[in-house]
Amino acid sequence: MAARAYWQGQIRLALVSIPVEIYAATKSGAQIAFHQIHQPSGKRVRYEKTVPGIGPVDPEDIVKGYELSKGDYVLLQPDEIEAVKLESKKTLELTQFVDASEIDVLYYERPYYVVPADDLAEEAFIVLREALRRTRKVGLGQLAMRGREYVVSLKPCGRGMVLETLRYADEVNRAQSYFRDIEDAKPDAELLDLAETLIEKKTAPFKPDSFHDRYVDALERLIEKKKKSKGRRIIEEEEEGTVARGSNVIDLMAALKKSVGSGTAASGSKPAAKKAPAKTPAKPASRKRA
């Protein structure tokens, strides 16, 4: 079954309009789904939508409401909300272009694949894609999807393009609020060299499929053990070797030296080039007295 387009509309650049479709570029990974259970009976807990003094209500009798004051609401019907006019519901207008490096990673939210809607749209689509690639720019605009208007970026990706929703400025906490108490000091030169050596040792190409959710694995093992335990509590012991917090430079030095001297390099990494030892300057020849 073909994937269903998440959004259909057009990208507009000045007087040029390109019909496109966008598709989700990511999906949820493996996860363990838990239900809430009433322990004495072993039955699943259910939730009903109720109104005080009335009891359970039918889904078709529920509408959205905005609270003006306590107990006083403006009620909105689904068709009234759907009828809100926004040009960005069907058109992504590229209003600005920036270098990709100008957008802080904190603003990126979710990626989508962008493809031309039909054969007639391909030529203009390819022209825009290659223009972005050659100029090394990212297009910016706004797009309304699923009841919200997003700031989005657009960039080339292989034969297609990727659209990413961005967070608004008021959705990102200022880093300074969290980092201001960290001392603005230069680290010890030897400690820095050791840390750089350790990073070089563990540097390797990024392979996404080499990572997986180990927490899901651990939960699956726990569930399997619990099935065989006939209700007995199973508490796994915490792993030993947890490093305690501390600011002792001597301990940090020892830990870095031990880390550099032991263990293995990251998978697929090239051996780090050894730094040539610094040459000791030759002592000047002593002059003989006449």
Backbone bond lengths (Angstrom), bond angles and torsions (degrees), N, CA, C in turn:
res aa  C-N    CA-C-N  psi(-1)  N-CA   C-N-CA  omega(-1)  CA-C   N-CA-C  phi
1 M - - - 1.474 - - 1.532 109.46 -
2 A 1.330 116.51 127.01 1.462 120.63 -178.10 1.520 110.71 -67.19
3 A 1.339 114.36 146.36 1.468 119.34 178.80 1.527 109.44 -64.94
4 R 1.322 114.84 146.44 1.467 119.97 179.83 1.526 109.43 -91.18
5 A 1.325 116.18 134.84 1.469 120.06 -179.80 1.521 110.18 -62.98
6 Y 1.338 115.44 135.62 1.464 120.80 178.78 1.531 110.30 -76.01
7 W 1.336 115.28 -31.64 1.476 121.10 179.81 1.514 108.33 -153.38
8 Q 1.321 116.65 143.48 1.461 122.50 175.41 1.523 108.76 -129.16
9 G 1.306 116.05 135.70 1.459 119.65 -178.94 1.512 109.60 178.65
10 Q 1.333 116.41 -144.80 1.456 119.42 -179.31 1.521 111.05 -140.33
11 I 1.328 114.43 146.92 1.463 121.33 170.80 1.519 106.16 -95.05
12 R 1.328 115.70 131.29 1.460 118.76 -179.00 1.518 110.03 -120.05
13 L 1.321 115.68 128.95 1.462 122.82 174.69 1.523 106.61 -125.34
14 A 1.338 115.64 105.24 1.472 121.25 -174.38 1.531 109.12 56.36
15 L 1.341 118.12 -116.63 1.468 121.07 -177.33 1.527 112.88 -95.33
16 V 1.326 116.97 1.88 1.470 121.33 -178.54 1.524 110.06 -96.88
17 S 1.336 117.36 126.83 1.467 122.53 177.57 1.523 109.29 -118.19
18 I 1.337 116.32 133.03 1.464 121.73 -177.34 1.527 109.17 -123.08
19 P 1.337 119.16 110.58 1.468 120.59 176.44 1.533 110.48 -65.15
20 V 1.326 116.37 129.39 1.466 120.77 -176.91 1.530 110.65 -139.62
21 E 1.320 114.07 166.31 1.458 122.51 170.37 1.516 107.34 -129.53
22 I 1.339 117.07 145.40 1.458 119.15 175.93 1.525 109.29 -120.58
23 Y 1.336 114.60 146.08 1.461 122.54 -177.47 1.526 109.47 -129.46
24 A 1.310 116.11 147.87 1.467 120.18 178.44 1.523 109.41 -60.68
25 A 1.334 116.92 131.28 1.464 121.48 -179.83 1.527 111.99 -92.76
26 T 1.317 117.41 -10.86 1.464 120.75 -179.07 1.525 109.73 -128.60
27 K 1.325 115.19 165.28 1.465 121.08 176.83 1.521 108.70 -145.77
28 S 1.302 115.82 163.52 1.465 120.41 179.83 1.521 109.28 -71.83
29 G 1.333 116.02 138.21 1.454 120.91 178.03 1.517 111.39 -83.39
30 A 1.328 115.46 -176.18 1.462 120.83 178.66 1.522 110.09 -62.17
31 Q 1.313 116.25 136.53 1.451 120.13 177.62 1.520 109.92 -152.48
32 I 1.316 115.59 156.79 1.459 121.93 178.75 1.522 108.44 -94.30
33 A 1.324 116.90 124.17 1.470 121.02 179.70 1.525 109.41 -97.59
34 F 1.326 116.57 121.22 1.461 121.61 177.32 1.528 109.69 -102.75
35 H 1.327 116.24 149.56 1.462 122.60 172.97 1.522 108.39 -113.65
36 Q 1.319 116.39 154.56 1.459 120.41 174.51 1.531 108.41 -84.93
37 I 1.350 115.45 126.97 1.460 121.95 -174.60 1.526 110.29 -120.72
38 H 1.333 116.26 136.83 1.464 121.72 173.36 1.525 106.88 -76.69
39 Q 1.357 117.16 105.92 1.464 121.08 -169.97 1.531 114.08 -57.76
40 P 1.352 120.72 -45.25 1.474 119.31 -178.29 1.530 113.89 -58.88
41 S 1.351 117.28 -36.79 1.470 119.57 -176.97 1.523 113.13 -100.59
42 G 1.350 116.21 -19.03 1.458 119.65 -176.94 1.513 113.61 75.92
43 K 1.336 117.17 11.69 1.466 121.00 -178.38 1.532 110.91 -98.30
44 R 1.331 114.54 152.99 1.459 120.71 -177.60 1.530 111.12 -73.43
45 V 1.339 114.94 139.50 1.466 121.22 177.91 1.529 108.76 -79.75
46 R 1.323 116.49 132.12 1.467 121.72 178.73 1.527 109.76 -114.98
47 Y 1.321 116.12 150.61 1.461 120.43 178.61 1.527 109.75 -117.71
48 E 1.307 115.74 136.49 1.455 121.53 177.54 1.522 109.49 -117.08
49 K 1.329 116.03 145.47 1.463 120.43 173.70 1.524 107.77 -84.36
50 T 1.329 114.86 119.50 1.465 119.68 -175.88 1.520 111.11 -128.15
51 V 1.327 116.06 160.54 1.462 123.61 174.42 1.526 107.20 -119.79
52 P 1.356 117.42 128.42 1.472 119.23 179.28 1.528 111.59 -53.82
53 G 1.324 116.73 130.05 1.458 121.54 179.15 1.509 114.57 83.88
54 I 1.346 117.10 -9.08 1.470 121.10 -179.90 1.527 110.81 -117.56
55 G 1.347 115.57 -43.04 1.457 120.07 -178.41 1.512 111.99 101.37
56 P 1.354 118.34 -158.53 1.466 121.96 -178.53 1.523 111.82 -59.40
57 V 1.353 115.71 144.50 1.470 120.83 -179.59 1.523 110.11 -124.19
58 D 1.332 116.27 155.90 1.462 121.88 178.44 1.529 110.03 -79.76
59 P 1.348 117.32 142.79 1.476 120.84 179.84 1.522 113.35 -54.71
60 E 1.351 117.92 -36.00 1.471 119.87 -177.66 1.523 113.12 -70.17
61 D 1.340 116.53 -11.95 1.465 119.86 178.27 1.531 112.50 -93.31
62 I 1.334 116.66 3.36 1.464 120.72 -176.59 1.528 109.70 -100.85
63 V 1.327 116.91 128.24 1.470 122.47 176.14 1.525 108.47 -126.60
64 K 1.330 116.39 169.32 1.459 121.12 177.89 1.527 109.67 -84.81
65 G 1.333 115.62 144.65 1.454 119.87 178.70 1.509 111.63 -141.29
66 Y 1.326 116.48 144.17 1.468 122.21 177.24 1.522 107.95 -107.56
67 E 1.344 116.60 125.88 1.461 121.10 -176.05 1.526 111.03 -79.96
68 L 1.333 116.27 118.61 1.466 121.87 176.17 1.521 110.51 -83.89
69 S 1.308 116.10 -44.10 1.461 124.05 175.04 1.521 105.98 -150.85
70 K 1.308 117.57 172.59 1.458 120.13 -174.13 1.531 111.13 -56.41
71 G 1.335 115.95 117.93 1.460 121.86 178.49 1.509 115.17 82.39
72 D 1.341 117.98 -2.03 1.470 121.68 -178.59 1.530 108.95 -114.64
73 Y 1.336 117.18 115.66 1.459 121.56 -173.50 1.526 111.72 -123.75
74 V 1.324 115.42 147.36 1.462 122.08 165.81 1.523 105.79 -93.25
75 L 1.337 117.72 121.05 1.461 121.70 -177.70 1.522 110.41 -94.12
76 L 1.341 115.76 136.55 1.465 121.45 -179.49 1.523 109.60 -123.91
77 Q 1.333 116.16 131.48 1.458 121.64 177.50 1.532 109.35 -83.72
78 P 1.346 117.98 152.09 1.472 121.08 -179.77 1.526 113.38 -53.92
79 D 1.344 117.59 -40.26 1.462 119.20 -178.64 1.528 112.30 -70.45
80 E 1.341 117.42 -26.53 1.465 120.85 176.48 1.528 110.19 -69.44
81 I 1.327 115.80 -41.05 1.467 120.27 178.99 1.522 109.87 -67.53
82 E 1.338 116.32 -43.05 1.460 121.26 -178.97 1.523 111.50 -63.30
83 A 1.334 117.09 -29.17 1.466 121.48 -176.04 1.527 113.58 -81.83
84 V 1.342 117.90 -3.02 1.468 120.24 178.25 1.527 108.61 -58.30
85 K 1.320 116.34 125.06 1.460 120.98 -174.65 1.529 111.62 -87.44
86 L 1.316 115.62 118.30 1.457 122.08 173.34 1.519 107.05 -139.59
87 E 1.315 116.68 125.05 1.458 119.41 -179.50 1.524 110.94 -60.60
88 S 1.344 116.09 -31.37 1.463 120.11 -176.32 1.527 112.82 -72.48
89 K 1.355 118.24 -2.44 1.463 120.22 175.62 1.525 110.39 -69.66
90 K 1.326 117.01 -28.06 1.460 120.52 -178.83 1.525 113.67 -124.60
91 T 1.346 116.61 -7.79 1.466 119.82 -176.38 1.522 110.92 -135.84
92 L 1.335 115.13 127.63 1.463 121.06 171.51 1.519 107.11 -99.51
93 E 1.318 116.65 104.92 1.469 121.33 179.12 1.519 108.76 -90.80
94 L 1.344 116.42 120.50 1.463 120.80 177.41 1.524 107.84 -80.32
95 T 1.320 116.06 107.81 1.467 120.88 -173.00 1.520 113.14 -102.31
96 Q 1.342 117.08 -11.87 1.465 119.91 -176.19 1.522 109.24 -157.99
97 F 1.341 115.40 153.69 1.462 121.22 175.57 1.521 108.44 -129.52
98 V 1.335 116.27 138.54 1.466 121.12 -177.89 1.524 109.27 -139.31
99 D 1.333 115.96 163.40 1.461 120.21 170.27 1.528 108.21 -70.47
100 A 1.325 116.85 141.11 1.469 120.76 -178.82 1.520 111.54 -57.86
101 S 1.343 116.54 -32.98 1.468 120.84 -177.95 1.526 112.55 -67.42
102 E 1.347 117.03 -15.77 1.466 120.06 -179.63 1.527 112.45 -76.06
103 I 1.327 116.95 -18.97 1.469 120.63 -178.13 1.519 109.05 -94.70
104 D 1.317 116.48 113.01 1.463 121.26 179.05 1.523 109.69 -62.97
105 V 1.327 115.99 140.91 1.468 121.65 -178.45 1.529 112.03 -56.94
106 L 1.332 117.87 -25.08 1.466 121.50 -179.86 1.528 112.47 -63.54
107 Y 1.334 116.52 -22.73 1.463 119.48 -176.64 1.528 112.98 -84.30
108 Y 1.335 117.58 -20.89 1.462 119.70 -178.46 1.524 110.99 -71.82
109 E 1.340 115.78 137.67 1.458 119.67 -175.58 1.530 111.88 -119.71
110 R 1.333 118.35 -69.58 1.469 120.10 -174.60 1.531 110.29 -141.52
111 P 1.355 117.31 136.48 1.469 120.76 -178.41 1.533 113.27 -95.67
112 Y 1.334 114.97 150.30 1.468 122.03 176.47 1.528 108.56 -137.78
113 Y 1.326 116.58 144.48 1.456 120.95 173.78 1.530 109.15 -83.21
114 V 1.331 115.47 138.74 1.470 121.37 179.02 1.525 108.60 -115.32
115 V 1.336 117.12 129.45 1.465 122.04 179.12 1.530 108.84 -132.72
116 P 1.341 117.22 154.91 1.472 118.98 176.35 1.523 109.86 -66.15
117 A 1.325 117.06 143.83 1.467 121.22 -176.31 1.525 112.45 -71.74
118 D 1.338 117.35 -26.45 1.471 120.44 -179.65 1.522 108.94 -159.08
119 D 1.331 115.71 177.63 1.468 120.98 -177.91 1.525 112.22 -62.23
120 L 1.325 116.87 -34.81 1.463 120.29 -178.39 1.527 112.08 -66.05
121 A 1.345 116.72 -25.37 1.470 120.50 -177.68 1.525 112.68 -86.05
122 E 1.348 116.71 -10.46 1.469 119.93 -171.69 1.525 113.72 -62.18
123 E 1.329 117.24 -44.13 1.468 119.47 -175.18 1.527 111.27 -60.22
124 A 1.324 117.06 -50.05 1.467 120.35 179.90 1.530 110.73 -65.02
125 F 1.334 116.26 -36.51 1.465 121.15 178.34 1.528 110.42 -60.68
126 I 1.333 116.45 -47.24 1.468 121.37 -178.47 1.523 110.91 -65.71
127 V 1.332 116.94 -39.71 1.473 120.35 178.50 1.527 110.37 -60.14
128 L 1.334 117.17 -46.60 1.468 120.64 179.50 1.521 110.92 -64.02
129 R 1.326 116.30 -44.02 1.471 120.52 -179.98 1.523 111.36 -58.43
130 E 1.331 116.84 -47.69 1.460 120.38 -177.34 1.526 111.95 -72.24
131 A 1.325 117.65 -31.61 1.470 120.07 176.42 1.526 110.02 -64.93
132 L 1.334 116.90 -41.26 1.471 120.29 176.61 1.523 110.51 -64.49
133 R 1.332 115.85 -39.02 1.462 120.03 -178.71 1.529 110.79 -66.95
134 R 1.323 117.56 -44.88 1.465 120.99 -177.38 1.521 112.48 -69.42
135 T 1.320 116.65 -36.20 1.471 119.47 -179.50 1.527 112.21 -86.12
136 R 1.353 115.73 -10.44 1.471 121.80 -178.21 1.532 111.28 56.82
137 K 1.313 113.89 41.38 1.464 119.92 179.53 1.527 110.61 -112.80
138 V 1.325 114.41 161.82 1.461 122.82 175.34 1.523 107.46 -117.85
139 G 1.331 116.99 130.80 1.457 120.45 178.26 1.517 111.11 -83.14
140 L 1.335 117.18 144.71 1.466 122.50 178.44 1.523 110.16 -123.24
141 G 1.319 115.73 145.75 1.458 121.47 176.59 1.519 109.29 -168.61
142 Q 1.329 116.06 -169.55 1.465 121.02 178.50 1.517 109.83 -129.37
143 L 1.340 114.25 143.09 1.453 121.03 -173.61 1.525 109.88 -141.86
144 A 1.334 117.09 131.85 1.468 121.32 179.09 1.524 109.56 -96.72
145 M 1.342 115.89 123.27 1.461 121.70 178.73 1.521 109.39 -142.22
146 R 1.317 116.07 137.28 1.459 122.88 172.42 1.530 113.20 48.05
147 G 1.330 116.14 47.51 1.458 119.90 173.61 1.507 116.14 82.07
148 R 1.336 117.84 16.83 1.462 120.01 178.34 1.519 110.07 -153.35
149 E 1.339 116.64 147.23 1.463 120.50 175.51 1.523 108.68 -99.52
150 Y 1.334 115.29 129.12 1.461 121.81 -177.16 1.528 111.30 -111.01
151 V 1.334 115.58 149.80 1.462 120.95 161.91 1.525 104.88 -82.52
152 V 1.333 117.45 135.08 1.463 119.54 -178.11 1.524 110.43 -133.60
153 S 1.327 114.56 155.18 1.463 120.87 173.74 1.521 108.13 -116.02
154 L 1.318 116.59 154.29 1.464 122.14 -178.69 1.520 108.80 -134.47
155 K 1.346 116.05 128.10 1.465 119.85 179.83 1.526 110.00 -146.18
156 P 1.355 117.39 158.27 1.462 120.26 -179.69 1.519 111.85 -69.67
157 C 1.333 115.43 150.63 1.468 121.38 178.01 1.526 107.65 -152.47
158 G 1.337 116.46 100.42 1.454 119.30 -177.70 1.517 110.63 59.37
159 R 1.335 116.85 -128.52 1.467 120.83 178.95 1.522 112.40 -83.14
160 G 1.317 116.99 -11.32 1.458 120.81 -178.37 1.514 111.89 -115.29
161 M 1.318 115.07 -154.12 1.461 121.25 175.82 1.523 108.93 -138.15
162 V 1.318 115.12 159.98 1.465 121.40 177.32 1.519 108.73 -118.88
163 L 1.320 115.43 129.49 1.461 122.59 173.39 1.521 107.10 -104.74
164 E 1.316 116.66 133.07 1.469 120.10 177.91 1.520 109.93 -124.12
165 T 1.326 116.03 130.07 1.463 119.01 174.77 1.524 108.16 -74.28
166 L 1.332 115.48 142.36 1.460 121.74 -178.48 1.526 109.69 -116.49
167 R 1.307 115.56 151.31 1.467 120.31 175.27 1.529 109.47 -78.42
168 Y 1.330 116.25 148.68 1.461 120.71 173.42 1.527 108.75 -75.41
169 A 1.326 116.19 159.51 1.470 121.23 -176.82 1.526 111.84 -56.23
170 D 1.349 117.33 -38.02 1.467 119.13 -177.38 1.530 112.96 -77.62
171 E 1.337 116.82 -0.23 1.466 120.83 177.09 1.528 112.16 -98.01
172 V 1.324 116.74 -3.87 1.472 121.00 -178.53 1.523 109.38 -112.33
173 N 1.322 116.04 123.29 1.465 120.64 177.61 1.525 110.29 -72.14
174 R 1.306 116.64 140.89 1.466 120.86 179.92 1.522 109.93 -70.12
175 A 1.330 115.77 128.08 1.464 120.75 -178.11 1.521 111.84 -60.11
176 Q 1.326 116.56 -35.08 1.459 120.87 -176.78 1.522 111.77 -58.51
177 S 1.328 116.86 -30.52 1.465 120.58 -179.78 1.525 111.35 -62.87
178 Y 1.325 116.72 -27.25 1.462 121.22 -177.17 1.529 112.84 -101.57
179 F 1.341 116.90 -28.14 1.463 120.75 -173.32 1.523 114.30 -96.04
180 R 1.341 118.07 -7.13 1.464 119.88 -170.48 1.526 113.53 -64.30
181 D 1.342 118.57 -25.58 1.464 120.76 -178.53 1.523 112.82 -86.37
182 I 1.341 117.47 -3.54 1.464 120.18 177.87 1.520 108.38 -80.43
183 E 1.318 115.87 129.46 1.468 120.91 -175.84 1.527 111.21 -62.42
184 D 1.313 116.55 134.73 1.461 122.36 177.55 1.525 107.98 -88.87
185 A 1.326 115.62 79.97 1.466 120.34 -175.34 1.523 110.00 -132.77
186 K 1.342 116.11 152.97 1.458 121.02 177.40 1.527 109.13 -84.85
187 P 1.343 117.91 136.25 1.464 120.00 -179.44 1.520 111.89 -73.69
188 D 1.316 115.36 161.91 1.456 121.96 175.84 1.532 108.89 -59.87
189 A 1.327 117.38 134.62 1.467 122.21 -174.61 1.525 112.16 -60.64
190 E 1.339 117.00 -40.92 1.466 119.95 -178.52 1.531 110.82 -68.52
191 L 1.340 115.89 -40.09 1.461 119.72 177.77 1.529 110.16 -62.61
192 L 1.326 116.23 -40.00 1.457 121.26 -179.56 1.527 110.94 -65.01
193 D 1.339 116.92 -42.44 1.467 120.95 177.85 1.525 111.27 -60.93
194 L 1.338 116.25 -42.85 1.466 120.49 179.80 1.528 110.70 -64.21
195 A 1.336 116.21 -42.26 1.464 120.28 179.62 1.528 110.80 -63.99
196 E 1.348 117.38 -40.36 1.461 121.38 178.57 1.529 110.62 -64.77
197 T 1.336 116.51 -40.15 1.462 120.78 178.43 1.521 110.66 -62.56
198 L 1.324 116.08 -41.28 1.462 120.84 179.45 1.533 110.93 -65.35
199 I 1.335 116.49 -40.36 1.470 120.61 178.04 1.526 110.51 -64.26
200 E 1.347 116.91 -44.18 1.465 120.99 178.73 1.526 110.59 -60.46
201 K 1.329 116.02 -39.00 1.463 121.39 -178.46 1.527 111.38 -64.69
202 K 1.326 116.19 -33.31 1.468 120.59 -176.45 1.529 112.98 -102.51
203 T 1.327 117.35 12.41 1.462 120.65 178.57 1.524 110.20 -80.58
204 A 1.334 116.71 131.97 1.466 122.25 -179.44 1.523 108.81 -157.25
205 P 1.339 117.22 162.43 1.471 119.74 176.86 1.527 110.64 -60.69
206 F 1.336 116.34 146.59 1.463 120.78 179.62 1.526 109.55 -76.84
207 K 1.327 116.34 121.47 1.467 122.67 177.79 1.527 107.80 -123.59
208 P 1.342 118.15 96.81 1.468 120.94 -175.42 1.520 113.93 -55.25
209 D 1.365 116.96 -35.34 1.461 118.93 -176.39 1.525 113.37 -74.04
210 S 1.336 117.37 -2.74 1.469 119.22 176.76 1.527 111.40 -85.88
211 F 1.330 117.21 -4.52 1.467 121.29 178.19 1.528 109.32 -113.22
212 H 1.316 116.56 143.14 1.461 120.66 172.95 1.521 109.13 -148.60
213 D 1.320 116.02 168.24 1.465 121.59 -175.27 1.525 109.95 -79.20
214 R 1.326 117.04 100.03 1.466 121.17 -178.61 1.521 111.81 -72.36
215 Y 1.344 116.78 -21.24 1.466 119.78 178.33 1.531 110.11 -67.15
216 V 1.346 116.68 -38.90 1.463 120.34 176.77 1.524 109.93 -62.61
217 D 1.345 116.78 -42.35 1.470 120.54 177.63 1.521 111.12 -58.99
218 A 1.339 115.69 -44.47 1.467 120.51 -178.54 1.530 110.90 -64.76
219 L 1.342 117.25 -39.89 1.464 120.64 178.37 1.527 111.12 -65.84
220 E 1.335 116.88 -38.92 1.468 120.41 178.45 1.526 110.57 -63.60
221 R 1.340 116.52 -39.91 1.472 119.81 177.37 1.525 110.48 -64.53
222 L 1.351 115.73 -41.74 1.463 120.36 179.74 1.531 110.70 -62.70
223 I 1.340 117.02 -43.64 1.465 120.98 179.89 1.525 110.44 -62.73
224 E 1.343 116.17 -40.85 1.464 120.16 179.34 1.529 111.26 -64.53
225 K 1.341 116.05 -42.20 1.473 119.99 177.69 1.521 110.59 -64.48
226 K 1.332 115.92 -40.44 1.462 120.77 -177.77 1.531 110.95 -65.22
227 K 1.343 116.62 -36.19 1.465 120.49 177.96 1.526 111.19 -60.92
228 K 1.343 115.31 -36.04 1.467 120.18 -176.43 1.524 113.08 -88.71
229 S 1.352 116.41 -11.47 1.470 119.60 -173.63 1.523 113.82 -88.12
230 K 1.349 117.17 -6.12 1.467 122.38 -179.46 1.530 111.89 57.01
231 G 1.344 116.20 45.23 1.463 120.79 174.36 1.508 115.51 90.10
232 R 1.343 117.87 -6.25 1.463 120.20 -179.52 1.525 109.47 -68.33
233 R 1.371 115.19 139.21 1.469 119.98 179.15 1.521 110.07 -65.95
234 I 1.330 115.73 139.16 1.462 120.91 178.91 1.517 108.19 -125.30
235 I 1.308 116.27 112.27 1.469 121.67 178.28 1.519 107.79 -118.07
236 E 1.332 116.37 115.13 1.460 119.76 179.22 1.517 110.17 -76.62
237 E 1.326 114.83 139.68 1.458 120.30 179.15 1.518 109.87 -70.01
238 E 1.328 115.31 142.61 1.467 120.15 178.30 1.515 109.22 -69.95
239 E 1.335 115.10 140.37 1.461 119.45 -178.93 1.513 111.17 -63.58
240 E 1.333 114.70 141.39 1.456 119.81 177.55 1.522 109.38 -81.25
241 G 1.302 114.41 167.89 1.457 119.37 176.57 1.505 114.23 89.49
242 T 1.338 116.70 11.12 1.463 119.59 176.82 1.515 109.24 -67.06
243 V 1.313 116.29 127.37 1.461 120.42 -177.34 1.520 109.79 -80.54
244 A 1.314 116.08 127.42 1.467 120.55 178.68 1.516 109.63 -75.63
245 R 1.331 115.72 151.78 1.463 119.72 177.84 1.515 109.81 -68.37
246 G 1.316 115.44 149.78 1.448 118.97 176.81 1.501 110.27 -179.01
247 S 1.311 116.75 163.65 1.456 119.84 -178.54 1.521 110.67 -122.53
248 N 1.325 116.32 20.27 1.453 120.66 -177.79 1.526 109.43 -73.92
249 V 1.330 116.86 114.18 1.461 121.60 -177.18 1.518 111.40 -63.02
250 I 1.330 117.84 -34.34 1.463 121.08 -179.82 1.523 109.56 -64.68
251 D 1.351 117.80 -42.87 1.463 121.76 177.76 1.524 110.43 -63.74
252 L 1.327 117.82 -40.71 1.455 122.06 179.42 1.518 110.33 -64.59
253 M 1.319 117.28 -42.79 1.459 122.00 178.30 1.522 110.38 -60.09
254 A 1.338 116.26 -46.56 1.461 120.82 -178.95 1.526 110.65 -64.17
255 A 1.340 116.33 -41.53 1.465 120.50 -178.71 1.524 111.07 -65.66
256 L 1.343 117.16 -40.97 1.462 120.36 179.25 1.526 111.29 -66.59
257 K 1.333 116.33 -43.36 1.469 119.84 179.23 1.522 110.93 -61.99
258 K 1.327 116.08 -41.65 1.466 120.65 179.58 1.522 110.23 -66.30
259 S 1.335 117.13 -38.90 1.466 121.42 -179.73 1.520 111.28 -66.24
260 V 1.338 116.28 -41.19 1.463 120.74 -179.84 1.523 110.59 -67.23
261 G 1.335 116.17 -36.71 1.463 120.73 -175.18 1.506 115.00 -85.33
262 S 1.335 117.95 -9.64 1.463 119.95 -177.68 1.511 110.57 -128.33
263 G 1.325 116.31 176.39 1.461 120.89 176.68 1.513 111.71 78.39
264 T 1.321 115.16 -177.40 1.456 121.16 -177.73 1.519 110.51 -118.00
265 A 1.312 114.26 159.43 1.464 119.25 177.93 1.517 109.38 -73.16
266 A 1.311 116.36 163.05 1.465 120.92 178.27 1.516 109.95 -64.07
267 S 1.338 116.80 148.38 1.454 122.13 -178.98 1.523 110.90 -59.53
268 G 1.341 115.82 128.02 1.459 119.79 177.72 1.507 114.05 84.09
269 S 1.326 117.14 3.11 1.463 119.23 -177.90 1.514 110.81 -83.25
270 K 1.298 115.49 152.60 1.455 121.45 175.06 1.513 108.84 -89.14
271 P 1.341 117.18 144.06 1.457 117.63 178.51 1.515 110.92 -59.74
272 A 1.326 114.93 133.19 1.462 119.78 -178.25 1.518 110.37 -68.46
273 A 1.311 115.30 137.76 1.461 119.46 178.33 1.514 110.10 -69.44
274 K 1.317 114.82 132.05 1.460 118.45 -179.92 1.514 110.13 -74.83
275 K 1.313 114.02 137.74 1.455 118.53 178.37 1.527 109.46 -74.45
276 A 1.315 115.04 134.23 1.461 118.85 178.62 1.515 109.55 -68.01
277 P 1.349 115.70 135.11 1.466 117.19 179.80 1.519 110.83 -62.80
278 A 1.299 115.26 143.76 1.468 120.06 -179.50 1.518 109.82 -65.52
279 K 1.341 115.38 134.42 1.461 119.57 179.88 1.517 110.71 -74.17
280 T 1.341 114.05 135.40 1.462 118.83 177.20 1.518 108.51 -81.67
281 P 1.315 117.61 124.38 1.477 119.34 -178.42 1.527 111.54 -60.54
282 A 1.341 115.74 137.02 1.473 120.13 -178.51 1.524 110.73 -67.47
283 K 1.333 114.46 141.27 1.461 118.94 179.14 1.520 109.45 -73.27
284 P 1.321 118.45 139.11 1.479 120.17 178.77 1.529 110.38 -66.00
285 A 1.343 115.88 139.09 1.477 119.47 -179.43 1.517 109.77 -64.86
286 S 1.335 114.64 137.11 1.475 118.83 -179.68 1.518 109.81 -75.56
287 R 1.317 115.84 139.27 1.469 120.04 -179.90 1.521 110.11 -81.15
288 K 1.329 114.22 136.95 1.469 118.40 176.17 1.516 109.45 -82.59
289 R 1.300 112.85 138.99 1.468 117.27 177.00 1.524 109.87 -74.01
290 A 1.286 114.73 140.97 1.473 119.65 178.53 1.502 109.27 -70.31
